[in-house]
Amino acid sequence: MTCAAIQWMPTSVAIGRQLAERLGVPGHEIVLHRFPDGELRVTVGPAAPTTIICCSLNDPNEKLIALLFAAEALRRGGARRLVLVAPYLGYMRQDAAFYAGEAISQRAIGDLFAKTVDRVITVEAHLHRTATLNHVFPGIETDNLTAASVIESMLRADTLDPTTLVVGPDTESRPWVSDLAGRLGLAFAVGEKIRRGDRSVQIVFSDPRTASAASSGPR
């Protein structure tokens, strides 16, 4: 048995394979079968003492069930340490109950994963008012990676006009936008979101010149 291995969900094949190749460890796709009544059967590959599960958690509902089943099978198969690599981490936006009776999804998912895996690795988690990822997943290791250096490298590969404006949609994006702008020596602006519903959002800027530049599209 190898010391470490990677297994990935069907929706994260490309990321899982690249990660296995980069780390030089065996990789295996987790197989999902859906029964006529909608239930899932989850089949994992051979477990390693340290097993990394790769699954980006956009459209998370079915994936969460699959992850629970995969973790159960891997633990039973001999995995002593489970690491979840979720480039996108779902259910982080609801960090408080804004109306009576609402569930706090961030807390529920945090408690669930803290009991299921030993470490969570993600990229630019949507934390809002939560100070760190450790507050979401109590008692386990966490890594909230940043993509700033990668984005910087990609942008530097092109010829950037010195008047290019780095724009963020809302105040929550300010840390990321200001960091990227600082790396590139550019100006930045942050808008304000006016939400009228889940799919109806207006972004406004206090400076009309900023709004004009932002509406002209990315540069």
Backbone bond lengths (Angstrom), bond angles and torsions (degrees), N, CA, C in turn:
res aa  C-N    CA-C-N  psi(-1)  N-CA   C-N-CA  omega(-1)  CA-C   N-CA-C  phi
1 M - - - 1.470 - - 1.528 109.39 -
2 T 1.338 116.97 130.24 1.453 120.62 176.96 1.521 110.05 -72.92
3 C 1.349 115.93 159.43 1.466 120.03 -176.72 1.522 112.09 -73.25
4 A 1.343 116.66 -29.80 1.465 120.22 -176.78 1.519 109.76 -144.32
5 A 1.320 115.84 151.84 1.458 121.68 177.70 1.521 108.19 -155.79
6 I 1.325 115.21 162.99 1.463 121.81 178.89 1.519 108.70 -121.19
7 Q 1.326 115.53 136.88 1.458 120.90 172.39 1.521 107.18 -128.30
8 W 1.322 116.04 143.04 1.458 118.96 -175.50 1.521 111.47 -131.85
9 M 1.318 114.00 151.94 1.456 120.86 175.06 1.528 109.38 -74.87
10 P 1.336 118.06 156.24 1.468 120.75 -177.99 1.528 113.71 -56.84
11 T 1.317 117.64 -28.17 1.465 120.55 -179.13 1.526 112.84 -82.31
12 S 1.333 117.66 -4.88 1.467 121.17 -179.09 1.530 111.16 -124.37
13 V 1.328 115.95 35.22 1.463 120.97 -176.36 1.524 111.46 -60.34
14 A 1.332 116.91 -50.71 1.467 120.32 -174.84 1.522 111.36 -61.17
15 I 1.326 116.37 -46.53 1.467 120.16 -179.40 1.523 110.56 -65.27
16 G 1.327 116.77 -43.49 1.457 120.59 -178.56 1.518 112.29 -61.67
17 R 1.321 116.58 -45.74 1.459 120.27 -179.48 1.533 111.36 -64.52
18 Q 1.324 116.64 -42.95 1.471 120.18 179.18 1.527 110.70 -62.36
19 L 1.322 116.19 -41.31 1.460 120.26 -179.57 1.524 111.14 -65.73
20 A 1.325 117.00 -41.80 1.465 120.71 178.66 1.531 110.65 -62.64
21 E 1.333 115.48 -40.89 1.460 119.61 179.57 1.523 111.22 -66.53
22 R 1.331 116.35 -43.75 1.466 120.51 179.82 1.522 111.61 -61.65
23 L 1.322 116.90 -41.26 1.463 121.35 -177.14 1.518 112.95 -85.26
24 G 1.321 116.09 -13.16 1.455 119.67 179.77 1.512 113.64 67.59
25 V 1.331 116.11 39.38 1.468 120.45 -179.91 1.528 108.94 -124.71
26 P 1.331 117.31 159.69 1.464 120.01 178.68 1.522 111.48 -62.75
27 G 1.335 115.01 150.05 1.461 120.36 178.39 1.519 111.21 -131.40
28 H 1.314 115.99 155.08 1.465 120.20 -177.32 1.523 108.19 -153.85
29 E 1.325 116.12 138.06 1.466 119.70 176.11 1.524 110.43 -86.00
30 I 1.309 116.03 131.69 1.467 121.64 174.91 1.526 108.01 -75.10
31 V 1.317 116.72 130.16 1.464 121.38 -175.51 1.529 109.83 -98.15
32 L 1.315 115.47 129.09 1.464 121.48 177.78 1.521 109.54 -111.70
33 H 1.318 115.74 134.77 1.461 121.38 174.17 1.528 107.84 -125.40
34 R 1.328 115.92 130.60 1.469 120.26 -179.51 1.526 109.25 -103.75
35 F 1.325 115.81 122.23 1.457 121.12 177.02 1.532 109.93 -76.44
36 P 1.330 117.67 162.83 1.465 120.35 -178.70 1.534 114.35 -55.72
37 D 1.338 117.00 -28.87 1.468 118.76 -179.08 1.534 112.32 -87.42
38 G 1.343 116.95 5.22 1.451 120.42 177.22 1.516 115.30 96.13
39 E 1.324 117.93 -10.84 1.459 120.38 178.46 1.528 110.56 -69.29
40 L 1.335 115.07 155.99 1.456 120.66 -178.74 1.524 111.53 -108.49
41 R 1.324 114.72 143.65 1.459 120.88 165.22 1.523 106.46 -112.02
42 V 1.333 116.94 127.50 1.460 122.32 -176.36 1.520 108.97 -115.04
43 T 1.340 116.38 127.87 1.460 121.74 179.61 1.518 108.90 -123.52
44 V 1.326 116.44 120.99 1.462 121.46 -178.90 1.529 109.94 -100.52
45 G 1.341 115.17 168.01 1.454 120.82 174.31 1.514 110.41 -86.07
46 P 1.335 117.17 -175.38 1.465 120.70 179.44 1.527 110.82 -58.63
47 A 1.315 117.03 132.78 1.463 122.05 -178.95 1.526 110.45 -80.05
48 A 1.332 115.77 142.79 1.464 122.05 170.71 1.523 107.46 -107.50
49 P 1.342 118.15 160.07 1.466 118.73 178.19 1.523 113.05 -51.63
50 T 1.337 116.32 -42.66 1.465 120.80 170.74 1.519 107.53 -111.57
51 T 1.303 116.48 114.87 1.464 121.11 -179.25 1.522 109.56 -118.31
52 I 1.317 115.23 127.39 1.463 122.15 177.67 1.520 108.05 -97.44
53 I 1.329 115.82 127.73 1.468 120.84 175.24 1.522 107.41 -105.49
54 C 1.323 115.93 121.42 1.462 120.58 -179.05 1.521 109.24 -103.92
55 C 1.330 116.01 119.65 1.462 120.34 -179.22 1.521 109.61 -159.07
56 S 1.321 116.15 110.11 1.462 119.28 174.76 1.525 108.44 -75.25
57 L 1.331 116.89 132.04 1.467 120.47 -168.81 1.527 113.44 -101.97
58 N 1.330 116.59 41.64 1.459 119.02 162.28 1.531 106.86 -77.50
59 D 1.329 117.61 155.81 1.475 120.02 -173.16 1.523 109.36 44.04
60 P 1.332 117.84 63.77 1.467 121.28 -161.11 1.521 117.50 -82.45
61 N 1.315 119.26 -18.70 1.463 119.05 -164.92 1.526 113.75 -57.13
62 E 1.318 117.64 -56.24 1.471 120.07 -179.09 1.523 110.89 -66.71
63 K 1.351 116.29 -34.47 1.463 119.81 -178.43 1.530 111.70 -64.54
64 L 1.318 116.87 -34.43 1.462 119.93 179.35 1.520 111.00 -63.58
65 I 1.326 117.13 -42.95 1.461 120.49 177.30 1.524 109.92 -63.42
66 A 1.339 116.41 -44.04 1.462 120.32 179.88 1.526 111.11 -61.98
67 L 1.325 117.10 -39.22 1.469 120.96 178.91 1.525 111.33 -63.56
68 L 1.319 116.98 -42.44 1.465 120.49 178.27 1.517 111.15 -60.79
69 F 1.332 116.29 -44.64 1.459 120.21 -179.45 1.528 110.64 -67.09
70 A 1.352 116.68 -40.59 1.462 120.41 179.25 1.525 110.80 -63.14
71 A 1.323 116.35 -42.11 1.465 120.57 179.66 1.520 110.87 -62.60
72 E 1.326 116.63 -40.61 1.468 120.36 179.24 1.524 110.17 -61.68
73 A 1.329 116.02 -45.35 1.463 120.28 -177.92 1.531 111.43 -66.97
74 L 1.331 116.32 -40.27 1.458 120.05 -178.48 1.526 111.72 -68.73
75 R 1.325 117.28 -41.80 1.474 120.14 176.42 1.533 110.09 -60.02
76 R 1.312 115.95 -45.42 1.455 120.10 -179.24 1.520 111.36 -66.69
77 G 1.360 115.47 -27.18 1.454 120.02 179.96 1.518 113.78 -83.68
78 G 1.343 117.62 -3.00 1.456 119.49 175.41 1.511 116.32 119.27
79 A 1.334 118.04 -0.77 1.465 120.27 178.40 1.526 109.55 -70.37
80 R 1.328 116.59 122.40 1.465 121.00 178.10 1.525 111.91 -94.49
81 R 1.316 115.88 -21.40 1.464 120.79 -178.14 1.527 108.55 -137.88
82 L 1.333 116.12 122.63 1.456 121.76 178.67 1.520 109.43 -112.31
83 V 1.328 115.61 129.26 1.459 122.25 178.77 1.521 108.01 -117.83
84 L 1.323 117.24 122.75 1.459 121.46 176.97 1.523 109.13 -95.63
85 V 1.329 116.34 121.19 1.464 122.09 172.89 1.524 106.86 -105.47
86 A 1.315 116.21 107.53 1.459 122.19 -178.59 1.525 108.27 -123.87
87 P 1.348 118.19 91.93 1.471 119.80 -178.18 1.523 112.82 -52.11
88 Y 1.331 116.11 -38.61 1.470 120.30 171.21 1.521 107.17 -114.05
89 L 1.323 115.71 128.69 1.465 121.40 -175.98 1.525 109.08 -110.30
90 G 1.319 115.97 108.94 1.459 120.20 -176.19 1.521 113.82 -76.88
91 Y 1.319 114.88 166.85 1.463 124.59 175.64 1.529 114.10 63.23
92 M 1.321 117.48 28.17 1.460 120.37 177.29 1.532 112.44 -92.72
93 R 1.337 118.47 -18.00 1.470 119.79 -172.46 1.529 112.87 -70.25
94 Q 1.341 117.69 -32.12 1.461 120.57 -177.03 1.522 108.71 -89.01
95 D 1.357 115.15 86.51 1.466 119.87 -177.83 1.520 112.13 -102.85
96 A 1.321 116.62 6.37 1.470 121.98 178.31 1.522 108.36 -156.55
97 A 1.323 116.31 159.28 1.460 120.97 174.62 1.527 107.73 -91.57
98 F 1.326 116.81 107.63 1.461 121.02 -176.42 1.521 112.49 -83.20
99 Y 1.335 116.00 -21.35 1.463 121.23 177.77 1.530 108.13 -135.86
100 A 1.295 116.14 154.30 1.464 121.58 -178.67 1.531 110.09 -56.84
101 G 1.325 115.30 133.05 1.454 120.41 176.33 1.505 115.32 91.10
102 E 1.336 118.59 -7.50 1.460 120.47 -179.38 1.529 111.51 -74.37
103 A 1.319 115.33 141.55 1.462 120.28 172.78 1.524 109.48 -81.31
104 I 1.325 116.46 147.16 1.461 121.76 174.84 1.529 105.99 -96.07
105 S 1.335 116.02 94.86 1.466 120.52 -172.45 1.517 111.83 -63.68
106 Q 1.331 118.01 -36.04 1.461 120.01 -179.23 1.525 110.97 -60.03
107 R 1.327 116.48 -41.50 1.464 120.69 179.99 1.520 110.92 -67.80
108 A 1.328 116.54 -42.62 1.466 120.21 -178.10 1.526 111.34 -65.41
109 I 1.338 116.72 -45.01 1.459 120.14 179.34 1.522 110.71 -67.75
110 G 1.334 116.36 -37.81 1.464 120.21 178.08 1.516 111.92 -60.43
111 D 1.314 116.54 -46.47 1.472 120.41 179.06 1.528 111.10 -64.94
112 L 1.340 116.38 -38.24 1.460 120.59 -179.37 1.526 111.48 -62.73
113 F 1.330 116.84 -49.60 1.464 120.07 -177.89 1.529 111.78 -70.78
114 A 1.319 116.73 -32.38 1.469 119.60 178.80 1.526 111.39 -62.92
115 K 1.321 116.86 -25.66 1.465 121.33 178.54 1.531 112.12 -93.72
116 T 1.343 116.84 -7.04 1.469 120.30 -172.17 1.519 112.90 -110.07
117 V 1.350 117.23 -40.64 1.466 121.31 -177.00 1.522 109.41 -123.43
118 D 1.337 115.43 169.98 1.463 121.48 -177.73 1.524 113.03 -102.19
119 R 1.317 116.05 -15.84 1.470 119.99 -178.87 1.524 108.90 -156.79
120 V 1.330 116.03 141.29 1.464 122.00 176.33 1.523 108.27 -121.69
121 I 1.334 116.07 128.65 1.459 122.28 176.94 1.522 108.02 -121.22
122 T 1.331 116.57 126.00 1.456 120.73 179.54 1.524 109.36 -141.45
123 V 1.339 116.02 -179.44 1.462 121.66 -178.97 1.527 109.00 -126.34
124 E 1.322 116.16 123.05 1.475 122.77 175.06 1.531 111.49 48.73
125 A 1.320 116.43 58.64 1.470 120.15 -179.30 1.523 110.91 -59.94
126 H 1.318 115.07 144.01 1.460 122.80 -178.65 1.536 108.19 -81.73
127 L 1.330 116.83 84.95 1.459 119.81 -169.21 1.525 115.41 -96.03
128 H 1.333 118.80 -17.64 1.461 120.24 178.88 1.527 111.55 54.00
129 R 1.340 114.74 -114.38 1.466 120.08 -175.62 1.522 113.17 -90.64
130 T 1.332 118.05 1.50 1.455 121.68 178.98 1.523 109.22 -83.29
131 A 1.323 116.66 128.38 1.464 120.35 -172.09 1.524 112.67 -64.31
132 T 1.320 117.25 -50.26 1.460 121.36 -177.81 1.520 110.11 -142.79
133 L 1.327 115.41 166.53 1.463 120.43 178.50 1.524 111.25 -66.82
134 N 1.333 116.83 -25.25 1.474 120.14 177.51 1.520 112.08 -60.80
135 H 1.334 116.51 -30.44 1.467 119.60 178.81 1.531 111.27 -70.72
136 V 1.333 116.71 -24.39 1.466 120.48 -179.92 1.526 110.60 -80.57
137 F 1.349 115.63 -40.19 1.465 120.87 -175.57 1.526 109.53 -116.81
138 P 1.314 117.45 82.16 1.465 120.65 -174.90 1.521 112.56 -66.94
139 G 1.333 115.22 134.47 1.452 120.41 171.79 1.514 116.41 85.54
140 I 1.346 118.30 -0.19 1.465 119.77 177.00 1.523 109.46 -126.39
141 E 1.333 116.35 169.45 1.457 121.00 179.66 1.527 110.23 -78.33
142 T 1.334 116.13 145.10 1.465 120.31 178.49 1.523 109.81 -139.77
143 D 1.327 115.56 149.33 1.460 122.35 174.61 1.521 108.12 -137.19
144 N 1.328 116.24 118.23 1.464 121.85 176.34 1.527 106.82 -107.15
145 L 1.331 115.91 92.28 1.454 121.03 -173.78 1.520 111.21 -77.56
146 T 1.324 116.16 158.11 1.461 120.93 177.17 1.525 109.71 -112.21
147 A 1.317 115.51 145.68 1.464 121.46 178.24 1.525 111.45 -99.51
148 A 1.330 117.33 6.61 1.467 120.68 -172.88 1.519 112.45 -58.40
149 S 1.330 117.58 -45.61 1.466 119.85 -176.51 1.528 111.35 -65.73
150 V 1.342 117.05 -35.30 1.462 120.75 178.71 1.524 110.42 -68.54
151 I 1.344 116.38 -44.34 1.468 120.22 178.31 1.524 110.10 -63.25
152 E 1.328 115.99 -41.33 1.469 120.02 177.77 1.522 110.84 -58.59
153 S 1.310 117.29 -46.20 1.465 120.96 -179.16 1.521 111.43 -62.20
154 M 1.332 116.57 -41.05 1.466 120.15 179.64 1.520 111.04 -64.73
155 L 1.335 116.63 -41.27 1.460 119.88 -179.03 1.524 111.52 -71.21
156 R 1.316 116.38 -35.40 1.466 119.31 178.91 1.522 111.76 -68.06
157 A 1.335 115.69 -22.48 1.461 119.09 178.39 1.530 111.15 -67.88
158 D 1.333 117.15 -22.13 1.462 122.39 175.09 1.526 108.88 -98.42
159 T 1.309 115.39 167.15 1.463 120.02 176.11 1.518 108.04 -90.14
160 L 1.331 116.51 110.03 1.460 120.91 -177.77 1.519 110.39 -91.11
161 D 1.322 115.67 130.62 1.453 120.67 172.30 1.529 108.10 -65.96
162 P 1.328 119.31 133.39 1.466 120.41 -178.66 1.522 113.62 -62.96
163 T 1.346 117.23 -14.19 1.470 119.63 177.62 1.529 111.74 -92.58
164 T 1.337 116.92 4.85 1.466 120.71 178.58 1.527 109.85 -57.82
165 L 1.320 115.32 137.25 1.459 121.62 -178.86 1.520 109.63 -110.53
166 V 1.329 117.21 127.02 1.457 121.98 175.28 1.528 107.74 -89.82
167 V 1.331 116.67 122.64 1.464 121.21 -171.33 1.523 110.76 -118.73
168 G 1.323 115.31 135.21 1.460 121.58 173.51 1.514 110.06 -114.85
169 P 1.336 118.58 148.39 1.469 121.08 -174.14 1.523 114.86 -77.29
170 D 1.361 117.50 -23.54 1.460 119.19 -174.63 1.522 109.69 -156.74
171 T 1.341 115.71 174.20 1.462 120.36 -176.16 1.526 112.04 -63.14
172 E 1.336 117.25 -28.60 1.464 120.01 179.54 1.521 111.72 -67.14
173 S 1.327 117.83 -22.14 1.464 120.99 179.52 1.521 112.60 -85.54
174 R 1.330 117.34 -6.77 1.472 120.34 -174.75 1.534 113.58 -55.49
175 P 1.342 120.26 -46.14 1.470 118.14 -179.20 1.526 113.23 -58.44
176 W 1.338 116.80 -41.24 1.463 120.32 -179.37 1.522 110.95 -70.14
177 V 1.342 116.22 -44.48 1.463 120.53 -176.95 1.526 110.83 -66.13
178 S 1.321 116.34 -44.88 1.469 119.57 -178.73 1.521 111.06 -65.78
179 D 1.336 116.83 -36.94 1.470 120.43 178.81 1.528 110.48 -64.53
180 L 1.334 116.97 -47.64 1.462 120.68 -179.14 1.525 111.05 -64.28
181 A 1.342 116.14 -43.33 1.463 119.58 179.17 1.524 111.14 -62.04
182 G 1.323 116.35 -39.81 1.457 120.44 178.73 1.515 112.28 -64.09
183 R 1.335 116.94 -39.36 1.452 121.24 179.17 1.532 111.10 -63.29
184 L 1.347 115.43 -35.37 1.462 120.60 -175.11 1.524 113.24 -97.13
185 G 1.332 116.92 -4.28 1.453 120.27 -178.75 1.519 113.04 68.37
186 L 1.330 116.61 36.97 1.461 121.96 -177.54 1.520 110.89 -116.56
187 A 1.335 115.63 162.41 1.464 120.98 173.48 1.529 108.94 -80.40
188 F 1.321 116.11 158.07 1.464 119.51 177.74 1.520 109.89 -139.93
189 A 1.312 115.05 160.56 1.463 121.86 176.85 1.517 108.50 -142.34
190 V 1.320 115.76 147.91 1.466 121.95 -179.75 1.517 108.95 -125.11
191 G 1.307 115.91 130.13 1.461 120.60 -178.90 1.519 112.57 -91.67
192 E 1.313 114.35 -172.67 1.467 121.55 176.88 1.522 108.31 -128.86
193 K 1.325 115.29 130.85 1.455 119.93 179.62 1.519 111.10 -88.12
194 I 1.306 115.31 132.68 1.463 121.47 171.93 1.528 106.26 -113.43
195 R 1.318 115.59 107.36 1.463 120.23 -175.97 1.523 111.04 -90.87
196 R 1.326 114.96 127.70 1.460 120.91 173.73 1.527 111.12 -110.78
197 G 1.312 115.44 -2.00 1.461 121.88 -179.56 1.510 108.47 165.77
198 D 1.348 116.78 177.14 1.457 120.52 -178.01 1.518 112.72 -60.55
199 R 1.329 117.49 -33.70 1.458 121.68 -176.56 1.526 112.94 -116.48
200 S 1.307 116.19 14.40 1.468 120.55 178.27 1.514 108.60 -129.68
201 V 1.336 115.53 99.51 1.460 121.86 -176.28 1.521 109.35 -133.16
202 Q 1.322 116.10 129.35 1.460 121.43 175.23 1.521 108.81 -107.62
203 I 1.331 116.19 136.16 1.463 121.75 177.37 1.521 108.63 -111.95
204 V 1.320 115.02 122.97 1.465 119.93 -177.59 1.526 109.75 -120.46
205 F 1.330 115.29 152.24 1.459 122.08 177.56 1.521 109.05 -123.55
206 S 1.317 116.21 142.15 1.464 120.36 -178.31 1.526 111.61 -68.72
207 D 1.335 116.98 -29.11 1.460 121.68 -179.76 1.525 108.50 -100.71
208 P 1.327 119.44 114.98 1.473 121.94 -178.89 1.525 112.69 -57.01
209 R 1.333 118.24 -30.17 1.458 120.80 179.58 1.527 110.43 -66.55
210 T 1.331 115.67 -36.09 1.461 120.17 177.23 1.519 110.25 -65.76
211 A 1.330 116.47 -43.31 1.461 120.81 179.73 1.519 110.43 -60.89
212 S 1.332 116.76 -39.31 1.460 120.65 179.57 1.523 111.16 -65.78
213 A 1.340 115.93 -43.09 1.467 119.81 -179.72 1.517 110.75 -66.52
214 A 1.340 117.23 -40.77 1.455 121.17 -178.16 1.516 110.76 -66.97
215 S 1.316 117.30 -37.80 1.470 120.31 -176.73 1.513 112.69 -72.81
216 S 1.340 117.36 -14.77 1.453 120.23 -179.80 1.523 112.07 -75.83
217 G 1.336 116.82 -7.97 1.455 121.18 175.94 1.501 112.60 100.34
218 P 1.358 116.97 168.47 1.471 120.52 -177.56 1.519 111.39 -68.30
219 R 1.343 114.33 149.41 1.457 119.59 177.68 1.503 109.67 -127.68
